[in-house]
Amino acid sequence: MYDYIIIGGGSAGCLLANRLSANPKNKVCLLEAGPSDNTHWIHNCNPINMLYLMNSKKYNWRNYAEGNAKTGKRKFYWPRGKTLGGSSAINAMIYTRGHRSDFDHWAALGNTGWDYDSILPYFKKSQKQHRKPDFFHSNEGEMDVIDPNFHFAPSYAFVKACQEAGIPKNSDINGEKYEGVDFFQINQTKEGKRCHSAASFLTPALSRKNLTVLTYAQVNKIIIENGEAKGVEYFDLKKGKTLKTITANKEVILSAGVINSPQILMLSGIGKASELAKHNIPLVKDLPGVGENLQDHPDVIIRCSDKSNSSLTTVPKPSMLKFFARFYRKSEHIVFTPTDAGGYIKSDASVAVPDLQLQFAPIRMFPHGTKPLTPSKAGFVLHVCHMRPKSRGNIKLKSNNPLDAPIINANYFDNEFELDALVKGVKIAREILSQPAFSTMLKEEEMPGKNVVSDKEIRQFILDRVESVYHTAGSCKMGVDDMAVVDPELKVYGIKNLRVVDSSIFPTITGSNIHAPTVMIAEKAADMILNQ
Ligand SMILES: Cc1cc2nc3c(=O)[nH]c(=O)nc-3n(C[C@H](O)[C@H](O)[C@H](O)COP(=O)(O)OP(=O)(O)OC[C@H]3O[C@@H](n4cnc5c(N)ncnc54)[C@H](O)[C@@H]3O)c2cc1C
């Protein structure tokens, strides 16, 4: 018997495991469906490892989302981490928090205590900022936030070109000012090791006798008796899918992420009654919001070839060998991520808060690195993505078999609000790429290419090429309305001793990459759980 059971060892779950087990009186069990993170693929951040993780069958759930009529029924690759650290073990490590108004909006929706001033201390609590600490940043936490020490020439050109195009330079988009562009800060140690949630929070707690971590333990349902969560049933995948049960006398906390948290709730009988009936799942609690409100930042890539041969994907040359060798040196550490520059811009001067994010990578790549290095072709990509989409997708069960992946409906551009803004964003991106800073570098815009000129053509290009930038959130939303799944204390409505704590609880997606806000949510949840 445990006090707390945490389902899923991702961005949120690893932090919870640390905080809840800090008191030796609390007996905590963390269950993770994937393997341990003890591998160089995760810890060593060289770009080949990152590419491997992106498509790995071992460390990645490799989900696919369905398309809708607007996007030509195309399927979308939605990778998610399947290991200790979860998606933070396979992500690009960019550290961003979002705009003050994102959180003030959560509070305005009825989520008392989630306004920016209230949550800022929770961002700071876990943060180990390598710059000088200030009002917005702390160096006393466990999660390293650092400036990379290596950039390829096109990334410098991008930052300069933004200034030439009139976009302000902003070296701290997580501080006082949100708008502007510069190099990103990232989650790595000064030795250049990935600082995912497992490395930051779980590994330092592993020696605690009151913390049990089970890997290859895939939860199939939460055991609920008389409206109270009592424990979980899971497959021990190490032992040929043997079914096991463990119990908790305080709380079960669901942190299986935006796709699997709603799936596990539905498999446990918590969800929309008619949906559960379709799969012969006995109803425990009719909560129609489970799996709804799914959000993502829709993203398009402008891809260019590089005549200076100075990008990461390049004609083989000796400096590249030196670059890769640095990832294995014991001294002169390299702190690097391929998508190393970007920030926030407005699609239109009339927009109150910047609504688009730019992310630049000195790599001639296709989305998701599916055709990655294209030898002998140097190039770079500029991502444009919309930060506050109005379209909503959903997650539905495919069957009542817990080993079947659920059906994900991405539903991009169901509302054309974000499509209109992205058309403007592509034009701004082209303006940036046409600045003098790129004159010795940019050979040709390969995608969308010179035949895509009018708004109508750009619009079609976006519909044909939109992809996920992996910031999926909101499928078990926090709120006080009929579609809310958890209340502002993250407790599941109508069920005792059960909370959801992960990126699925975002009522609305933040204007940021979402690992840092997810860690913040877990930090605040840990406080609420321990202080209740
Ligand atoms: C390729 C990629 C790049 C990204 N880049 C960035 C970036 O640069 N910066 C940024 O801020 N964000 C980035 N993100 C997004 C960010 O990493 C995620 O949104 C965040 O990690 C989600 O945290 P979470 O705790 O909600 O879920 P996760 O971290 O995904 O954790 C969920 C965990 O639950 C486990 N699990 C699922 N089902 C079960 C089950 N049935 N039983 C037991 N365990 C289960 C999973 O295996 C996983 O370990 C990226 C994401 C991806 C995929």
The ligand as an SDF file (V2000), in Angstrom:
LIG
                    3D

 53 58  0  0  0  0  0  0  0  0999 V2000
    9.5380   16.0900  -30.2080 C   0  0  0  0  0  0  0  0  0  0  0  0
    9.0860   17.0890  -29.1790 C   0  0  0  0  0  0  0  0  0  0  0  0
    9.7400   18.3160  -29.0780 C   0  0  0  0  0  0  0  0  0  0  0  0
    9.3210   19.2430  -28.1230 C   0  0  0  0  0  0  0  0  0  0  0  0
   10.0640   20.3700  -27.9240 N   0  0  0  0  0  0  0  0  0  0  0  0
    9.7960   21.1400  -26.8450 C   0  0  0  0  0  0  0  0  0  0  0  0
   10.6850   22.1670  -26.4650 C   0  0  0  0  0  0  0  0  0  0  0  0
   11.7360   22.3690  -27.0770 O   0  0  0  0  0  0  0  0  0  0  0  0
   10.3550   22.9310  -25.3680 N   0  0  0  0  0  0  0  0  0  0  0  0
    9.2100   22.7120  -24.6580 C   0  0  0  0  0  0  0  0  0  0  0  0
    8.9540   23.4610  -23.7020 O   0  0  0  0  0  0  0  0  0  0  0  0
    8.3580   21.7370  -25.0010 N   0  0  0  0  0  0  0  0  0  0  0  0
    8.6470   20.9170  -26.0340 C   0  0  0  0  0  0  0  0  0  0  0  0
    7.8400   19.8660  -26.3160 N   0  0  0  0  0  0  0  0  0  0  0  0
    6.6100   19.6800  -25.5150 C   0  0  0  0  0  0  0  0  0  0  0  0
    6.8570   19.1600  -24.0920 C   0  0  0  0  0  0  0  0  0  0  0  0
    8.0170   18.3680  -24.0140 O   0  0  0  0  0  0  0  0  0  0  0  0
    5.6370   18.3540  -23.6250 C   0  0  0  0  0  0  0  0  0  0  0  0
    4.4770   19.0910  -23.8630 O   0  0  0  0  0  0  0  0  0  0  0  0
    5.7120   18.0340  -22.1450 C   0  0  0  0  0  0  0  0  0  0  0  0
    6.8760   17.2830  -21.9000 O   0  0  0  0  0  0  0  0  0  0  0  0
    4.4710   17.2500  -21.7040 C   0  0  0  0  0  0  0  0  0  0  0  0
    4.6040   16.8940  -20.3570 O   0  0  0  0  0  0  0  0  0  0  0  0
    3.5440   15.9360  -19.6690 P   0  0  0  0  0  0  0  0  0  0  0  0
    4.0160   15.6990  -18.2800 O   0  0  0  0  0  0  0  0  0  0  0  0
    2.1920   16.4530  -19.8700 O   0  0  0  0  0  0  0  0  0  0  0  0
    3.6020   14.5740  -20.5160 O   0  0  0  0  0  0  0  0  0  0  0  0
    4.8300   13.6730  -20.8890 P   0  0  0  0  0  0  0  0  0  0  0  0
    6.1150   14.3520  -20.5740 O   0  0  0  0  0  0  0  0  0  0  0  0
    4.6260   13.2020  -22.2830 O   0  0  0  0  0  0  0  0  0  0  0  0
    4.7250   12.4710  -19.8600 O   0  0  0  0  0  0  0  0  0  0  0  0
    3.7370   11.4870  -19.8760 C   0  0  0  0  0  0  0  0  0  0  0  0
    4.3970   10.2010  -19.3850 C   0  0  0  0  0  0  0  0  0  0  0  0
    3.3810    9.2460  -19.0850 O   0  0  0  0  0  0  0  0  0  0  0  0
    3.7740    7.9870  -19.5870 C   0  0  0  0  0  0  0  0  0  0  0  0
    2.5580    7.1950  -19.8200 N   0  0  0  0  0  0  0  0  0  0  0  0
    1.6380    7.3910  -20.7830 C   0  0  0  0  0  0  0  0  0  0  0  0
    0.6700    6.4500  -20.6780 N   0  0  0  0  0  0  0  0  0  0  0  0
    0.9930    5.6820  -19.6090 C   0  0  0  0  0  0  0  0  0  0  0  0
    0.3710    4.5650  -19.0070 C   0  0  0  0  0  0  0  0  0  0  0  0
   -0.7640    4.0360  -19.4780 N   0  0  0  0  0  0  0  0  0  0  0  0
    0.9570    4.0120  -17.9100 N   0  0  0  0  0  0  0  0  0  0  0  0
    2.1210    4.5240  -17.4170 C   0  0  0  0  0  0  0  0  0  0  0  0
    2.7580    5.5790  -17.9900 N   0  0  0  0  0  0  0  0  0  0  0  0
    2.1820    6.1600  -19.0570 C   0  0  0  0  0  0  0  0  0  0  0  0
    4.5200    8.3330  -20.8600 C   0  0  0  0  0  0  0  0  0  0  0  0
    5.3200    7.2680  -21.3040 O   0  0  0  0  0  0  0  0  0  0  0  0
    5.2990    9.5570  -20.4310 C   0  0  0  0  0  0  0  0  0  0  0  0
    6.5330    9.2260  -19.8580 O   0  0  0  0  0  0  0  0  0  0  0  0
    8.2110   18.9390  -27.2780 C   0  0  0  0  0  0  0  0  0  0  0  0
    7.5610   17.7110  -27.3890 C   0  0  0  0  0  0  0  0  0  0  0  0
    7.9910   16.7800  -28.3180 C   0  0  0  0  0  0  0  0  0  0  0  0
    7.2790   15.4560  -28.3960 C   0  0  0  0  0  0  0  0  0  0  0  0
  1  2  1  0
  2  3  1  0
  2 52  2  0
  3  4  2  0
  4  5  1  0
  4 50  1  0
  5  6  2  0
  6  7  1  0
  6 13  1  0
  7  8  2  0
  7  9  1  0
  9 10  1  0
 10 11  2  0
 10 12  1  0
 12 13  2  0
 13 14  1  0
 14 15  1  0
 14 50  1  0
 15 16  1  0
 16 17  1  0
 16 18  1  0
 18 19  1  0
 18 20  1  0
 20 21  1  0
 20 22  1  0
 22 23  1  0
 23 24  1  0
 24 25  2  0
 24 26  1  0
 24 27  1  0
 27 28  1  0
 28 29  2  0
 28 30  1  0
 28 31  1  0
 31 32  1  0
 32 33  1  0
 33 34  1  0
 33 48  1  0
 34 35  1  0
 35 36  1  0
 35 46  1  0
 36 37  1  0
 36 45  1  0
 37 38  2  0
 38 39  1  0
 39 40  1  0
 39 45  2  0
 40 41  1  0
 40 42  2  0
 42 43  1  0
 43 44  2  0
 44 45  1  0
 46 47  1  0
 46 48  1  0
 48 49  1  0
 50 51  2  0
 51 52  1  0
 52 53  1  0
M  END
$$$$
